[in-house]
Each structure stands twice: as C-alpha cells, then as structure tokens.
Amino acid sequence: MSDVTPTPVELQVLQLVALWRQGPAVRHDPVLANMFARLSASLNRSAPGVAARVLRTLEDMQARGLGLGLVARGD
C-alpha cells in the first residue's frame, strides 16, 4: 500500500468528477445541484479556475464520445 495521500484539491477534483458522472441528474436534483455548486465554489477558492478547466475537459471528452473508463485504461 502506498503512503501517498491526495491533496485537498485533488480530492475536490475527484468529487467533482464523481458528481459530473451522475449526468443530467446533477442539474435536475436539487440536492446534487447544491452539492455541485458548493463543491465548485470550494474548489475555486482553493485553486482558482481549476473547476472550470476540469468541467471543460469532461464536456469535451463527452462531446468526442470518450468516457472516463477509456481514459483510465489508456485505450
């Protein structure tokens, strides 16, 4: 087991990606929408601009038909 622990910013990015993977539910479910807004705001306080870059990258991947599974496996 590795002794490397993720930074708070890395954890926030991972949480943002996990929420984004919920798809349209994030926009329609008030609890998820609130969680997404709070997480984005917190991430922007910790690392300005990172949330927007992460979301742009995820949306670009989606537009190209790429999923996170493909990226993780390196296909």
PDB file with one MODEL, atoms N, CA, C and O in Angstrom:
MODEL        1
ATOM      1  N   MET A   1       0.844  -1.176   0.000  1.00  0.00           N
ATOM      2  CA  MET A   1       0.000   0.000   0.000  1.00  0.00           C
ATOM      3  C   MET A   1       0.891   1.242   0.000  1.00  0.00           C
ATOM      4  O   MET A   1       1.939   1.268   0.646  1.00  0.00           O
ATOM      5  N   SER A   2       0.468   2.247  -0.719  1.00  0.00           N
ATOM      6  CA  SER A   2       1.254   3.465  -0.856  1.00  0.00           C
ATOM      7  C   SER A   2       0.961   4.427   0.289  1.00  0.00           C
ATOM      8  O   SER A   2      -0.150   4.471   0.818  1.00  0.00           O
ATOM      9  N   ASP A   3       1.975   5.190   0.656  1.00  0.00           N
ATOM     10  CA  ASP A   3       1.768   6.186   1.710  1.00  0.00           C
ATOM     11  C   ASP A   3       1.455   7.562   1.130  1.00  0.00           C
ATOM     12  O   ASP A   3       1.429   8.554   1.858  1.00  0.00           O
ATOM     13  N   VAL A   4       1.221   7.621  -0.174  1.00  0.00           N
ATOM     14  CA  VAL A   4       0.883   8.881  -0.833  1.00  0.00           C
ATOM     15  C   VAL A   4      -0.591   9.192  -0.576  1.00  0.00           C
ATOM     16  O   VAL A   4      -1.470   8.371  -0.839  1.00  0.00           O
ATOM     17  N   THR A   5      -0.837  10.373  -0.067  1.00  0.00           N
ATOM     18  CA  THR A   5      -2.221  10.786   0.158  1.00  0.00           C
ATOM     19  C   THR A   5      -2.546  11.955  -0.762  1.00  0.00           C
ATOM     20  O   THR A   5      -1.709  12.834  -0.966  1.00  0.00           O
ATOM     21  N   PRO A   6      -3.746  11.972  -1.315  1.00  0.00           N
ATOM     22  CA  PRO A   6      -4.118  13.067  -2.209  1.00  0.00           C
ATOM     23  C   PRO A   6      -4.256  14.385  -1.444  1.00  0.00           C
ATOM     24  O   PRO A   6      -4.599  14.412  -0.262  1.00  0.00           O
ATOM     25  N   THR A   7      -3.981  15.460  -2.151  1.00  0.00           N
ATOM     26  CA  THR A   7      -4.132  16.786  -1.559  1.00  0.00           C
ATOM     27  C   THR A   7      -5.618  17.124  -1.473  1.00  0.00           C
ATOM     28  O   THR A   7      -6.432  16.476  -2.130  1.00  0.00           O
ATOM     29  N   PRO A   8      -5.987  18.126  -0.673  1.00  0.00           N
ATOM     30  CA  PRO A   8      -7.393  18.544  -0.625  1.00  0.00           C
ATOM     31  C   PRO A   8      -7.931  18.949  -2.004  1.00  0.00           C
ATOM     32  O   PRO A   8      -9.089  18.671  -2.317  1.00  0.00           O
ATOM     33  N   VAL A   9      -7.116  19.594  -2.817  1.00  0.00           N
ATOM     34  CA  VAL A   9      -7.567  19.994  -4.163  1.00  0.00           C
ATOM     35  C   VAL A   9      -7.808  18.753  -5.022  1.00  0.00           C
ATOM     36  O   VAL A   9      -8.795  18.690  -5.754  1.00  0.00           O
ATOM     37  N   GLU A  10      -6.926  17.781  -4.941  1.00  0.00           N
ATOM     38  CA  GLU A  10      -7.122  16.546  -5.710  1.00  0.00           C
ATOM     39  C   GLU A  10      -8.403  15.833  -5.284  1.00  0.00           C
ATOM     40  O   GLU A  10      -9.129  15.306  -6.127  1.00  0.00           O
ATOM     41  N   LEU A  11      -8.680  15.813  -3.992  1.00  0.00           N
ATOM     42  CA  LEU A  11      -9.925  15.197  -3.511  1.00  0.00           C
ATOM     43  C   LEU A  11     -11.145  15.935  -4.038  1.00  0.00           C
ATOM     44  O   LEU A  11     -12.134  15.310  -4.419  1.00  0.00           O
ATOM     45  N   GLN A  12     -11.080  17.263  -4.062  1.00  0.00           N
ATOM     46  CA  GLN A  12     -12.202  18.052  -4.571  1.00  0.00           C
ATOM     47  C   GLN A  12     -12.414  17.806  -6.065  1.00  0.00           C
ATOM     48  O   GLN A  12     -13.554  17.733  -6.524  1.00  0.00           O
ATOM     49  N   VAL A  13     -11.330  17.677  -6.819  1.00  0.00           N
ATOM     50  CA  VAL A  13     -11.451  17.384  -8.255  1.00  0.00           C
ATOM     51  C   VAL A  13     -12.100  16.019  -8.442  1.00  0.00           C
ATOM     52  O   VAL A  13     -12.977  15.860  -9.290  1.00  0.00           O
ATOM     53  N   LEU A  14     -11.678  15.040  -7.661  1.00  0.00           N
ATOM     54  CA  LEU A  14     -12.277  13.702  -7.762  1.00  0.00           C
ATOM     55  C   LEU A  14     -13.762  13.729  -7.408  1.00  0.00           C
ATOM     56  O   LEU A  14     -14.562  13.049  -8.050  1.00  0.00           O
ATOM     57  N   GLN A  15     -14.134  14.504  -6.398  1.00  0.00           N
ATOM     58  CA  GLN A  15     -15.546  14.620  -6.029  1.00  0.00           C
ATOM     59  C   GLN A  15     -16.339  15.289  -7.145  1.00  0.00           C
ATOM     60  O   GLN A  15     -17.469  14.893  -7.429  1.00  0.00           O
ATOM     61  N   LEU A  16     -15.749  16.307  -7.781  1.00  0.00           N
ATOM     62  CA  LEU A  16     -16.411  16.998  -8.882  1.00  0.00           C
ATOM     63  C   LEU A  16     -16.639  16.040 -10.058  1.00  0.00           C
ATOM     64  O   LEU A  16     -17.703  16.044 -10.677  1.00  0.00           O
ATOM     65  N   VAL A  17     -15.631  15.226 -10.352  1.00  0.00           N
ATOM     66  CA  VAL A  17     -15.759  14.242 -11.432  1.00  0.00           C
ATOM     67  C   VAL A  17     -16.839  13.217 -11.084  1.00  0.00           C
ATOM     68  O   VAL A  17     -17.637  12.840 -11.942  1.00  0.00           O
ATOM     69  N   ALA A  18     -16.867  12.771  -9.839  1.00  0.00           N
ATOM     70  CA  ALA A  18     -17.889  11.798  -9.420  1.00  0.00           C
ATOM     71  C   ALA A  18     -19.292  12.379  -9.574  1.00  0.00           C
ATOM     72  O   ALA A  18     -20.212  11.685 -10.008  1.00  0.00           O
ATOM     73  N   LEU A  19     -19.449  13.634  -9.224  1.00  0.00           N
ATOM     74  CA  LEU A  19     -20.763  14.262  -9.394  1.00  0.00           C
ATOM     75  C   LEU A  19     -21.095  14.424 -10.870  1.00  0.00           C
ATOM     76  O   LEU A  19     -22.232  14.176 -11.273  1.00  0.00           O
ATOM     77  N   TRP A  20     -20.135  14.831 -11.677  1.00  0.00           N
ATOM     78  CA  TRP A  20     -20.360  15.029 -13.103  1.00  0.00           C
ATOM     79  C   TRP A  20     -20.819  13.729 -13.757  1.00  0.00           C
ATOM     80  O   TRP A  20     -21.629  13.740 -14.683  1.00  0.00           O
ATOM     81  N   ARG A  21     -20.292  12.611 -13.263  1.00  0.00           N
ATOM     82  CA  ARG A  21     -20.655  11.311 -13.827  1.00  0.00           C
ATOM     83  C   ARG A  21     -22.117  10.947 -13.584  1.00  0.00           C
ATOM     84  O   ARG A  21     -22.628  10.007 -14.192  1.00  0.00           O
ATOM     85  N   GLN A  22     -22.788  11.675 -12.708  1.00  0.00           N
ATOM     86  CA  GLN A  22     -24.209  11.423 -12.460  1.00  0.00           C
ATOM     87  C   GLN A  22     -25.075  11.895 -13.618  1.00  0.00           C
ATOM     88  O   GLN A  22     -26.266  11.588 -13.671  1.00  0.00           O
ATOM     89  N   GLY A  23     -24.483  12.638 -14.541  1.00  0.00           N
ATOM     90  CA  GLY A  23     -25.184  13.076 -15.746  1.00  0.00           C
ATOM     91  C   GLY A  23     -26.224  14.143 -15.463  1.00  0.00           C
ATOM     92  O   GLY A  23     -26.030  14.989 -14.589  1.00  0.00           O
ATOM     93  N   PRO A  24     -27.331  14.109 -16.200  1.00  0.00           N
ATOM     94  CA  PRO A  24     -28.365  15.138 -16.075  1.00  0.00           C
ATOM     95  C   PRO A  24     -28.972  15.250 -14.674  1.00  0.00           C
ATOM     96  O   PRO A  24     -29.568  16.273 -14.335  1.00  0.00           O
ATOM     97  N   ALA A  25     -28.822  14.216 -13.875  1.00  0.00           N
ATOM     98  CA  ALA A  25     -29.382  14.262 -12.521  1.00  0.00           C
ATOM     99  C   ALA A  25     -28.808  15.417 -11.722  1.00  0.00           C
ATOM    100  O   ALA A  25     -29.479  15.965 -10.847  1.00  0.00           O
ATOM    101  N   VAL A  26     -27.564  15.791 -12.018  1.00  0.00           N
ATOM    102  CA  VAL A  26     -26.928  16.892 -11.284  1.00  0.00           C
ATOM    103  C   VAL A  26     -27.687  18.192 -11.509  1.00  0.00           C
ATOM    104  O   VAL A  26     -27.767  19.030 -10.610  1.00  0.00           O
ATOM    105  N   ARG A  27     -28.240  18.363 -12.697  1.00  0.00           N
ATOM    106  CA  ARG A  27     -28.979  19.593 -12.999  1.00  0.00           C
ATOM    107  C   ARG A  27     -30.411  19.555 -12.475  1.00  0.00           C
ATOM    108  O   ARG A  27     -30.991  20.599 -12.179  1.00  0.00           O
ATOM    109  N   HIS A  28     -30.979  18.369 -12.360  1.00  0.00           N
ATOM    110  CA  HIS A  28     -32.397  18.255 -12.024  1.00  0.00           C
ATOM    111  C   HIS A  28     -32.669  17.937 -10.560  1.00  0.00           C
ATOM    112  O   HIS A  28     -33.749  18.246 -10.056  1.00  0.00           O
ATOM    113  N   ASP A  29     -31.736  17.341  -9.885  1.00  0.00           N
ATOM    114  CA  ASP A  29     -31.911  17.000  -8.477  1.00  0.00           C
ATOM    115  C   ASP A  29     -31.366  18.148  -7.629  1.00  0.00           C
ATOM    116  O   ASP A  29     -30.174  18.446  -7.703  1.00  0.00           O
ATOM    117  N   PRO A  30     -32.210  18.799  -6.826  1.00  0.00           N
ATOM    118  CA  PRO A  30     -31.754  19.954  -6.059  1.00  0.00           C
ATOM    119  C   PRO A  30     -30.609  19.649  -5.092  1.00  0.00           C
ATOM    120  O   PRO A  30     -29.746  20.498  -4.866  1.00  0.00           O
ATOM    121  N   VAL A  31     -30.596  18.460  -4.530  1.00  0.00           N
ATOM    122  CA  VAL A  31     -29.524  18.104  -3.598  1.00  0.00           C
ATOM    123  C   VAL A  31     -28.199  17.990  -4.343  1.00  0.00           C
ATOM    124  O   VAL A  31     -27.186  18.532  -3.900  1.00  0.00           O
ATOM    125  N   LEU A  32     -28.204  17.283  -5.481  1.00  0.00           N
ATOM    126  CA  LEU A  32     -26.980  17.143  -6.265  1.00  0.00           C
ATOM    127  C   LEU A  32     -26.534  18.487  -6.849  1.00  0.00           C
ATOM    128  O   LEU A  32     -25.340  18.785  -6.885  1.00  0.00           O
ATOM    129  N   ALA A  33     -27.487  19.287  -7.301  1.00  0.00           N
ATOM    130  CA  ALA A  33     -27.150  20.607  -7.859  1.00  0.00           C
ATOM    131  C   ALA A  33     -26.503  21.485  -6.795  1.00  0.00           C
ATOM    132  O   ALA A  33     -25.530  22.185  -7.076  1.00  0.00           O
ATOM    133  N   ASN A  34     -27.032  21.453  -5.582  1.00  0.00           N
ATOM    134  CA  ASN A  34     -26.463  22.232  -4.490  1.00  0.00           C
ATOM    135  C   ASN A  34     -25.063  21.722  -4.141  1.00  0.00           C
ATOM    136  O   ASN A  34     -24.140  22.510  -3.934  1.00  0.00           O
ATOM    137  N   MET A  35     -24.918  20.415  -4.080  1.00  0.00           N
ATOM    138  CA  MET A  35     -23.619  19.822  -3.783  1.00  0.00           C
ATOM    139  C   MET A  35     -22.595  20.216  -4.855  1.00  0.00           C
ATOM    140  O   MET A  35     -21.454  20.554  -4.541  1.00  0.00           O
ATOM    141  N   PHE A  36     -23.018  20.168  -6.116  1.00  0.00           N
ATOM    142  CA  PHE A  36     -22.140  20.517  -7.235  1.00  0.00           C
ATOM    143  C   PHE A  36     -21.718  21.989  -7.150  1.00  0.00           C
ATOM    144  O   PHE A  36     -20.546  22.313  -7.347  1.00  0.00           O
ATOM    145  N   ALA A  37     -22.668  22.873  -6.857  1.00  0.00           N
ATOM    146  CA  ALA A  37     -22.362  24.302  -6.757  1.00  0.00           C
ATOM    147  C   ALA A  37     -21.411  24.581  -5.593  1.00  0.00           C
ATOM    148  O   ALA A  37     -20.464  25.354  -5.736  1.00  0.00           O
ATOM    149  N   ARG A  38     -21.657  23.963  -4.459  1.00  0.00           N
ATOM    150  CA  ARG A  38     -20.787  24.165  -3.295  1.00  0.00           C
ATOM    151  C   ARG A  38     -19.381  23.628  -3.543  1.00  0.00           C
ATOM    152  O   ARG A  38     -18.391  24.266  -3.185  1.00  0.00           O
ATOM    153  N   LEU A  39     -19.305  22.462  -4.151  1.00  0.00           N
ATOM    154  CA  LEU A  39     -18.003  21.875  -4.437  1.00  0.00           C
ATOM    155  C   LEU A  39     -17.230  22.718  -5.448  1.00  0.00           C
ATOM    156  O   LEU A  39     -16.029  22.933  -5.285  1.00  0.00           O
ATOM    157  N   SER A  40     -17.904  23.190  -6.480  1.00  0.00           N
ATOM    158  CA  SER A  40     -17.251  24.048  -7.473  1.00  0.00           C
ATOM    159  C   SER A  40     -16.745  25.331  -6.825  1.00  0.00           C
ATOM    160  O   SER A  40     -15.625  25.764  -7.098  1.00  0.00           O
ATOM    161  N   ALA A  41     -17.555  25.933  -5.977  1.00  0.00           N
ATOM    162  CA  ALA A  41     -17.147  27.168  -5.300  1.00  0.00           C
ATOM    163  C   ALA A  41     -15.958  26.919  -4.372  1.00  0.00           C
ATOM    164  O   ALA A  41     -15.023  27.720  -4.326  1.00  0.00           O
ATOM    165  N   SER A  42     -15.995  25.823  -3.645  1.00  0.00           N
ATOM    166  CA  SER A  42     -14.898  25.491  -2.746  1.00  0.00           C
ATOM    167  C   SER A  42     -13.612  25.236  -3.527  1.00  0.00           C
ATOM    168  O   SER A  42     -12.535  25.682  -3.129  1.00  0.00           O
ATOM    169  N   LEU A  43     -13.732  24.523  -4.630  1.00  0.00           N
ATOM    170  CA  LEU A  43     -12.565  24.250  -5.461  1.00  0.00           C
ATOM    171  C   LEU A  43     -12.008  25.542  -6.050  1.00  0.00           C
ATOM    172  O   LEU A  43     -10.792  25.709  -6.139  1.00  0.00           O
ATOM    173  N   ASN A  44     -12.883  26.447  -6.449  1.00  0.00           N
ATOM    174  CA  ASN A  44     -12.417  27.723  -6.998  1.00  0.00           C
ATOM    175  C   ASN A  44     -11.730  28.583  -5.944  1.00  0.00           C
ATOM    176  O   ASN A  44     -10.841  29.371  -6.268  1.00  0.00           O
ATOM    177  N   ARG A  45     -12.131  28.436  -4.695  1.00  0.00           N
ATOM    178  CA  ARG A  45     -11.424  29.159  -3.626  1.00  0.00           C
ATOM    179  C   ARG A  45     -10.039  28.566  -3.394  1.00  0.00           C
ATOM    180  O   ARG A  45      -9.071  29.292  -3.168  1.00  0.00           O
ATOM    181  N   SER A  46      -9.957  27.241  -3.454  1.00  0.00           N
ATOM    182  CA  SER A  46      -8.681  26.554  -3.214  1.00  0.00           C
ATOM    183  C   SER A  46      -7.720  26.690  -4.385  1.00  0.00           C
ATOM    184  O   SER A  46      -6.520  26.892  -4.200  1.00  0.00           O
ATOM    185  N   ALA A  47      -8.260  26.576  -5.586  1.00  0.00           N
ATOM    186  CA  ALA A  47      -7.437  26.615  -6.806  1.00  0.00           C
ATOM    187  C   ALA A  47      -8.254  27.299  -7.898  1.00  0.00           C
ATOM    188  O   ALA A  47      -8.947  26.632  -8.667  1.00  0.00           O
ATOM    189  N   PRO A  48      -8.173  28.627  -7.969  1.00  0.00           N
ATOM    190  CA  PRO A  48      -8.990  29.382  -8.934  1.00  0.00           C
ATOM    191  C   PRO A  48      -8.851  28.866 -10.366  1.00  0.00           C
ATOM    192  O   PRO A  48      -7.747  28.667 -10.873  1.00  0.00           O
ATOM    193  N   GLY A  49      -9.998  28.658 -10.995  1.00  0.00           N
ATOM    194  CA  GLY A  49     -10.039  28.243 -12.394  1.00  0.00           C
ATOM    195  C   GLY A  49      -9.984  26.748 -12.633  1.00  0.00           C
ATOM    196  O   GLY A  49     -10.249  26.296 -13.746  1.00  0.00           O
ATOM    197  N   VAL A  50      -9.648  25.976 -11.623  1.00  0.00           N
ATOM    198  CA  VAL A  50      -9.496  24.526 -11.819  1.00  0.00           C
ATOM    199  C   VAL A  50     -10.847  23.874 -12.117  1.00  0.00           C
ATOM    200  O   VAL A  50     -10.938  23.027 -13.005  1.00  0.00           O
ATOM    201  N   ALA A  51     -11.878  24.251 -11.397  1.00  0.00           N
ATOM    202  CA  ALA A  51     -13.198  23.640 -11.618  1.00  0.00           C
ATOM    203  C   ALA A  51     -13.650  23.852 -13.053  1.00  0.00           C
ATOM    204  O   ALA A  51     -14.136  22.921 -13.695  1.00  0.00           O
ATOM    205  N   ALA A  52     -13.495  25.063 -13.560  1.00  0.00           N
ATOM    206  CA  ALA A  52     -13.916  25.359 -14.935  1.00  0.00           C
ATOM    207  C   ALA A  52     -13.107  24.536 -15.936  1.00  0.00           C
ATOM    208  O   ALA A  52     -13.659  24.026 -16.912  1.00  0.00           O
ATOM    209  N   ARG A  53     -11.803  24.406 -15.698  1.00  0.00           N
ATOM    210  CA  ARG A  53     -10.960  23.612 -16.611  1.00  0.00           C
ATOM    211  C   ARG A  53     -11.337  22.141 -16.583  1.00  0.00           C
ATOM    212  O   ARG A  53     -11.387  21.485 -17.624  1.00  0.00           O
ATOM    213  N   VAL A  54     -11.599  21.629 -15.400  1.00  0.00           N
ATOM    214  CA  VAL A  54     -11.980  20.218 -15.280  1.00  0.00           C
ATOM    215  C   VAL A  54     -13.304  19.975 -15.999  1.00  0.00           C
ATOM    216  O   VAL A  54     -13.437  19.008 -16.749  1.00  0.00           O
ATOM    217  N   LEU A  55     -14.275  20.842 -15.775  1.00  0.00           N
ATOM    218  CA  LEU A  55     -15.581  20.675 -16.414  1.00  0.00           C
ATOM    219  C   LEU A  55     -15.481  20.807 -17.926  1.00  0.00           C
ATOM    220  O   LEU A  55     -16.124  20.049 -18.652  1.00  0.00           O
ATOM    221  N   ARG A  56     -14.679  21.765 -18.417  1.00  0.00           N
ATOM    222  CA  ARG A  56     -14.486  21.899 -19.875  1.00  0.00           C
ATOM    223  C   ARG A  56     -13.874  20.636 -20.449  1.00  0.00           C
ATOM    224  O   ARG A  56     -14.284  20.171 -21.513  1.00  0.00           O
ATOM    225  N   THR A  57     -12.904  20.084 -19.756  1.00  0.00           N
ATOM    226  CA  THR A  57     -12.259  18.857 -20.233  1.00  0.00           C
ATOM    227  C   THR A  57     -13.250  17.699 -20.266  1.00  0.00           C
ATOM    228  O   THR A  57     -13.291  16.947 -21.240  1.00  0.00           O
ATOM    229  N   LEU A  58     -14.049  17.550 -19.212  1.00  0.00           N
ATOM    230  CA  LEU A  58     -15.036  16.469 -19.168  1.00  0.00           C
ATOM    231  C   LEU A  58     -16.087  16.627 -20.249  1.00  0.00           C
ATOM    232  O   LEU A  58     -16.480  15.644 -20.878  1.00  0.00           O
ATOM    233  N   GLU A  59     -16.554  17.859 -20.476  1.00  0.00           N
ATOM    234  CA  GLU A  59     -17.552  18.105 -21.525  1.00  0.00           C
ATOM    235  C   GLU A  59     -16.958  17.852 -22.905  1.00  0.00           C
ATOM    236  O   GLU A  59     -17.641  17.331 -23.787  1.00  0.00           O
ATOM    237  N   ASP A  60     -15.699  18.214 -23.099  1.00  0.00           N
ATOM    238  CA  ASP A  60     -15.027  17.959 -24.371  1.00  0.00           C
ATOM    239  C   ASP A  60     -14.893  16.456 -24.611  1.00  0.00           C
ATOM    240  O   ASP A  60     -15.125  15.967 -25.716  1.00  0.00           O
ATOM    241  N   MET A  61     -14.519  15.740 -23.565  1.00  0.00           N
ATOM    242  CA  MET A  61     -14.417  14.286 -23.688  1.00  0.00           C
ATOM    243  C   MET A  61     -15.763  13.683 -24.053  1.00  0.00           C
ATOM    244  O   MET A  61     -15.841  12.796 -24.902  1.00  0.00           O
ATOM    245  N   GLN A  62     -16.818  14.161 -23.415  1.00  0.00           N
ATOM    246  CA  GLN A  62     -18.159  13.648 -23.687  1.00  0.00           C
ATOM    247  C   GLN A  62     -18.554  13.936 -25.130  1.00  0.00           C
ATOM    248  O   GLN A  62     -19.133  13.080 -25.798  1.00  0.00           O
ATOM    249  N   ALA A  63     -18.245  15.139 -25.615  1.00  0.00           N
ATOM    250  CA  ALA A  63     -18.577  15.514 -26.983  1.00  0.00           C
ATOM    251  C   ALA A  63     -17.833  14.631 -27.991  1.00  0.00           C
ATOM    252  O   ALA A  63     -18.348  14.355 -29.075  1.00  0.00           O
ATOM    253  N   ARG A  64     -16.654  14.200 -27.641  1.00  0.00           N
ATOM    254  CA  ARG A  64     -15.854  13.340 -28.519  1.00  0.00           C
ATOM    255  C   ARG A  64     -16.206  11.867 -28.374  1.00  0.00           C
ATOM    256  O   ARG A  64     -15.674  11.020 -29.091  1.00  0.00           O
ATOM    257  N   GLY A  65     -17.103  11.569 -27.448  1.00  0.00           N
ATOM    258  CA  GLY A  65     -17.508  10.191 -27.237  1.00  0.00           C
ATOM    259  C   GLY A  65     -16.549   9.395 -26.369  1.00  0.00           C
ATOM    260  O   GLY A  65     -16.580   8.164 -26.354  1.00  0.00           O
ATOM    261  N   LEU A  66     -15.693  10.112 -25.645  1.00  0.00           N
ATOM    262  CA  LEU A  66     -14.757   9.435 -24.755  1.00  0.00           C
ATOM    263  C   LEU A  66     -15.333   9.361 -23.358  1.00  0.00           C
ATOM    264  O   LEU A  66     -15.962  10.310 -22.890  1.00  0.00           O
ATOM    265  N   GLY A  67     -15.124   8.253 -22.696  1.00  0.00           N
ATOM    266  CA  GLY A  67     -15.565   8.110 -21.321  1.00  0.00           C
ATOM    267  C   GLY A  67     -14.366   8.062 -20.395  1.00  0.00           C
ATOM    268  O   GLY A  67     -13.234   7.867 -20.839  1.00  0.00           O
ATOM    269  N   LEU A  68     -14.613   8.238 -19.127  1.00  0.00           N
ATOM    270  CA  LEU A  68     -13.521   8.187 -18.159  1.00  0.00           C
ATOM    271  C   LEU A  68     -12.894   6.804 -18.110  1.00  0.00           C
ATOM    272  O   LEU A  68     -11.702   6.687 -17.825  1.00  0.00           O
ATOM    273  N   GLY A  69     -13.646   5.771 -18.373  1.00  0.00           N
ATOM    274  CA  GLY A  69     -13.098   4.421 -18.389  1.00  0.00           C
ATOM    275  C   GLY A  69     -12.042   4.251 -19.462  1.00  0.00           C
ATOM    276  O   GLY A  69     -11.012   3.619 -19.229  1.00  0.00           O
ATOM    277  N   LEU A  70     -12.292   4.812 -20.640  1.00  0.00           N
ATOM    278  CA  LEU A  70     -11.317   4.734 -21.715  1.00  0.00           C
ATOM    279  C   LEU A  70     -10.042   5.467 -21.376  1.00  0.00           C
ATOM    280  O   LEU A  70      -8.945   5.001 -21.685  1.00  0.00           O
ATOM    281  N   VAL A  71     -10.185   6.611 -20.743  1.00  0.00           N
ATOM    282  CA  VAL A  71      -9.018   7.412 -20.374  1.00  0.00           C
ATOM    283  C   VAL A  71      -8.219   6.697 -19.282  1.00  0.00           C
ATOM    284  O   VAL A  71      -6.989   6.678 -19.320  1.00  0.00           O
ATOM    285  N   ALA A  72      -8.915   6.116 -18.320  1.00  0.00           N
ATOM    286  CA  ALA A  72      -8.240   5.449 -17.208  1.00  0.00           C
ATOM    287  C   ALA A  72      -7.468   4.222 -17.699  1.00  0.00           C
ATOM    288  O   ALA A  72      -6.380   3.936 -17.198  1.00  0.00           O
ATOM    289  N   ARG A  73      -8.017   3.504 -18.664  1.00  0.00           N
ATOM    290  CA  ARG A  73      -7.353   2.315 -19.188  1.00  0.00           C
ATOM    291  C   ARG A  73      -6.291   2.673 -20.220  1.00  0.00           C
ATOM    292  O   ARG A  73      -5.408   1.865 -20.508  1.00  0.00           O
ATOM    293  N   GLY A  74      -6.371   3.866 -20.771  1.00  0.00           N
ATOM    294  CA  GLY A  74      -5.404   4.276 -21.785  1.00  0.00           C
ATOM    295  C   GLY A  74      -5.747   3.762 -23.173  1.00  0.00           C
ATOM    296  O   GLY A  74      -4.874   3.738 -24.040  1.00  0.00           O
ATOM    297  N   ASP A  75      -6.991   3.349 -23.418  1.00  0.00           N
ATOM    298  CA  ASP A  75      -7.412   2.854 -24.744  1.00  0.00           C
ATOM    299  C   ASP A  75      -7.391   3.952 -25.790  1.00  0.00           C
ATOM    300  O   ASP A  75      -7.715   3.705 -26.952  1.00  0.00           O
TER     301      ASP A  75
ENDMDL
END
